[in-house]
Amino acid sequence: CETSTFTSVPFFPIMETAVRRLAGDPVSCSDEQQETIPEPQEHRPALTSATTEEIPPKEETVGIALSNNPKDAGNKQQWHGCILPAHLPLPRCVAKTNLEARPGHAAINASEYLDSEEVLLAKLQIVAELLKKSKANVIYSGAGLSTAAGIGDYASRAANSMAPHKKTGEVSQNRLSLEPTLGHHVCAALESKGLVHHWVQQNHDRLAQKAGFPQERLNEIHGAWGDMKNPVLSFNDSLRKDLNRWMCEWISRIEENNGVCLALGTSLCGMSADELARTAGKSGLVIIGLAPTAFDEICAVRIWGMLDQVLVKLAQVLKLGKIPKASCLSKGKTWVQYHPNCRSDTKPRKPRKPSEWATDPTLP
């Protein structure tokens, strides 16, 4: 995947005023009319591997402090993202551990944090504006999105973890009959309203389809249960070539259209697909989850919270209506009806010419 210089998305003056008031800064009339533009994002290296091999962490990435007091962290920018003031109230540590989230990968400490309600709502206002203004918005999901459905993950390692499956102690034994979470339903609603245009899914559970997200906009990059043409991959297996090309195409779309990447429940521990997040970077990467990632210092907005709760609040901010949406539920039920036990083979996908999506980056 070739990359070029990436221009920044402007920070929104209304949202700037909101977060400055939250931080206790004085705001004048002239302040409310002035638009602040973040520093241009640095050039990022191209994705060179078509496998799930590790991408080395960026040298400037700083691990988050293990203290119960988030103020002990060395770089406060990593708590909120690059387009928010670093001096906003910091999240509180709700589960402390000395363990790494993904030992042997480019992950860092597995302690968990939560934003205050006020900070969370201020951040979600900004995320809503980003989604409205961009035409190349991608969901990039990891295991954390599905833990509320009863699927375990590797990264939730704190003894008193807030992860849903850790709190209830329940992990489903019948993975093919799992139901989508509220987070999945919000993702489907975002697509139905034209606010999300693509989903790169690291999970194998097919809960996106069950929630009503259209298959033609879904790239199950690491394989899926019940898919004979796209079986679940092991570490260092090669990605399916057409799906890898499709992912690279969306990396280009994000770069050329100031796109947004919603990184949901992923530890961003060094998979090739993490390049989606790196490309969106300081102007369009939104990371939502409990635990630190190696990309926290290069994201636009960093939200600390439980995915279902945060995404439902995002739906409220965007006025998406009732979640789950009836139309999405109907699509999900139809998919299940025609694909019992998740049996559905991913058809080969022909690449689009850049000229096709240059005029309409929202195309599947």
N, C-alpha and C positions, 0 to 999 in steps of 0.2 A: 504494500500500500504506500503510495507516494503521498507526502505531505508538503504543504507550503506554509508561508507565514499566515498566521491566524490573527484576525483583527478582533478587538474586544467588543462585547455588547455593552452599551452604556448602562450605568447604574441609574435607577429611576429616581428623580428628585422627590416625588411624594414619599416613596419608601425610605429614602435617605432621611427625610425629616422625621418619619415615624421612629426609626431606630435611634436617631440622635436624641429625640425626646425620651425614649426608653432608657438611654444611657445617662440621662441627666444633663445633656449639653444644652446651652442656651440656643434658641433658634430664632433668627430674625426673619422679617419679611423677605429680605433679599436672599437669605439662605434658602427659603422655600421655592424661589424661582430659579435658583442656580442648579444646573445639571453637573454632576460629578462623573468623570469618566475614569475608569481604572487604568492602570498601566498596561500597555500592550503585552500580550502573552508571548513568552519566548518560543522560538522554533523548537518543535519536538521531533525526535528521531522517527524515521519511518518504521512501520511494523515489518520485520524481516523474516519472521518465522511463521510457518503454517501449522505449527504444532502447539500443544499446550505446555511447552517448556516455559521456564520461569523468565520473567523480565527483571533485570536487576533493579532494585529500588533506587530512586533518584538520590544523589549524594546529599542534597540539601534537606532531605526529609529528616525530621527530628522526632524521636519517639516521645510519646506522652508520658508525663511524670506518673509515678506510681502512688503519689500522695493522695490522701482523701480530699485534699484541698486542690481543686483544679488550678488555682492561682500559682501553684508551684511549677507549672509547666513553663518550659523555656520560651516557646514561641506562642504567644496568645492568638496569632492569626489563625492557627490550626483549629481553634475552637469554633469559629464562626464562618470562615471562608474569606475570600479575597475582596468581596464587594460589600462587606459589612464592617463596621468599626470594631477594632480588636478589643476595645474597652467595654463592650456590652457585658452585662452580667454573665458569668461563666456557668457552664453546666455543673451539676453536682455529681459526685461519684456515688453510684448506688451498688456497685459490686467491685470490690478491689481484689486483685490477684497479681502474683508475680509471674504467672504463666504467659507464654506467647499464644496468640490466637491460632496461628497455623505454623507449628514448628517445622523448620526446614524450608519455609517459603518466605516471601517478602512481606510478612505481616509483623505487627508489633504487639504490644502488651494487650491482654484480653480483658482488662478492666472495663467497666461499663458506666455510662454517663447519661443523664437526662437533662434536657433544657427546661428552664422554667416555662410556665404557660405563656407569659408575656413575650419572652424571647422567641418561643416557638411560633407564635402567631405573627410576629414581625417578620420572621424568616419566611413563613409560608406566603405572606403577601408578596415578597420579592420573587419567590418561586413561581407564583401564579402569573406575575407579569412576564417573567422569562418565557414561560410556556406560551403565553398569548402572542408574544412578539416573534417567536421563531417558527420556522416552517420545516425544521428537521429535528424533531424531538424523539429521542430514543430512550426506552427503558432498558436498563442493564441490571438484571436481577441475579442474586445469589441465594444460597440456602436459607438465609435469614428471612426471606419473604414467605417461606413455606413452613417454618417451625410452628406457627399457630395452627397449621393443618394436621400436626402430629408427626412431622418428619424431623428427625434429628439433624444436627449439623456438627461440624468439626470445631468451629471457632468459639462457641459459647462455653468457655472453660472455667469461668469463675465459679467458686463453690456455691455462692448465693446469686447466680445469674438470674437476670430478669427475663431471659428468653422464654417464650410461652411454654415450650415443651419441657423446660427445666422447672418452671414454676409448678406445673401440673403433674410432672413426672410421667406424662403419657406420651408414648411414641407408637404410632399406628403399626399394626402387624399386617394389615391389608392395604398395601400402598396403592393398588389400582382402583380402590373405591373411595379414595380421599376426596374431600370437598374443598373447593377454593376458599381462601380466607377473605376477610374484608379488604385486605390489601390488593388481592387479585381482582376483586370486583371493582375497586376504584381504578385500577389500571385499565380494565375493560371500558369503564365509563369515560376515562380520559380519551381513549381512542375513538369512542362513539361520538364525542364532541369535537373531534379534530384537533385535540391538544397534544396527542401522542401519535406518532406516525410509524413507529417500528418498535419491536421488542427483541432484544438479544437475550435469550434465556439460557443461563448456565445450568438450571435445574432440569431434572429428567421427568418431572411428575405430571406434566400435561394439565396442570391446574389453570394455566392461562386460557386454554381452549374451553375448559369446563366453565370458566367465568364469562365466556362469550367473546374473547379476544380473537380476531380473525386469523386463521392459519396463514393466509397470504402475507401477513405483516409480521410473522413470528419466525425467528431464526433460532432453532434449538441447537445451538452451536456445539454443545458437548454430548449430543445424542438424547434419546428419549425412550422411556419404557414403552413397550408395545410397538416399536418402530423397527421393522426388519431392515429397512433401507438406511436408517440413521441410528444404529445401536449406541448404547451408552459407552463412552470412551473411558479408558484408563489414562492416568498421567503419562505424558509423553507420546500418546497415540496421535496420529496425524488427524487434523480436522478434515471433514469432508470438503473436497476442493470447491464445489459450487457454493457451499455455505460459507466457506472462508472468503471467497470472492465477494459474496453478498455482504458480509461483515465489512470488508475493506471498502466496498462501495459506500456504505453508510458512514464509515470514518471520513471519507471524502465529502460526503454531503454535510456532515456536521461541521467540518473545517471550512467549507466554502459558503455555508449559510448561517454562520454563528449559531449552530445548533445547541440543543440542550441534551445532556445525558443525565437521566435520573438513575443513580446507582443505588439500588435498593437491596439491603441485606447482604451485600458482598464485602468480603474482607480485602478485595483488591490485592491479592497476595502474589500476583506475578503471572497470571495467565495471559496468553496472547490477546484475548478479547479485551483485556484491560486497556488496550490502546484506545478504545472508544471513550473511556473516561479521561485518559490523558489528553486526548485531542480536544475534548470540550473544555477541560482545564479551568483556568481562572475566570473565564467569561461565561461558561455554561455547564460546568459540572456541579451537580447537586448530590451530595452524599447523605443518605439517611440510614441511621443504624445506631446501635448501642455502643459499639466498641470502636477504638481508633483504627484507622487504615493508613497505609503508606502515602495516600494521596491527599490527606487532610489539608496540607499546606498549599496545595495547588488547585483547590476547588473554588468555585464561585460562592457556594453556600454549603455550610456544614450543619446538619441538623442531627441532634442527639435525641433518640426516642424509640419507642416501640412502633414498628412499621404500621400495624393496623390502625393504631390511634393517630399517628401522624398523617397517614394517607386519608383517613376519614375527615380529619380537620382540613386537609388540602381540598378535598371535595366540597366542603362547606364554604371555604374561601372562594372557590371557583363557581359556586352555586350550581353544582352538577345535579342537584335534586336527590331523590331517595337512592341510597346504596343498599343492596344491589339494584341496578336499573332493570326494569322489567324487560326491555328489549334485549339487553345483554344476557339476562337469565334465559330467555327464550333461545337465543343462539347457542348458549352453553348446553342446554338440555338437548337441543337438536344434535350437537356434536357428539354427546354421550350416547344418544340413541343409535347413531350410525357408526359409532366406534366403541363397541363394548370392550371392557378391559383395556382401554386406551389403545386398541389396535388400530393404528393408522400409519401408513408409510409415507415419509416425506418425499415428494416427487422431485426429480432433478430440476434445478432452477437455472434458466438461461440468464446470463448477465444482461443488464440494461446498458445501453450506450450512454455515456455522460451527457450527450445532447438531449436525451429523453428527460432526465431528471434535472437538467440545468434550468429548464423553464418551470418545472413543477417538482421540487424536492420532496413533496409528500407522497409521491408515487410509491406503491409497494415494492 
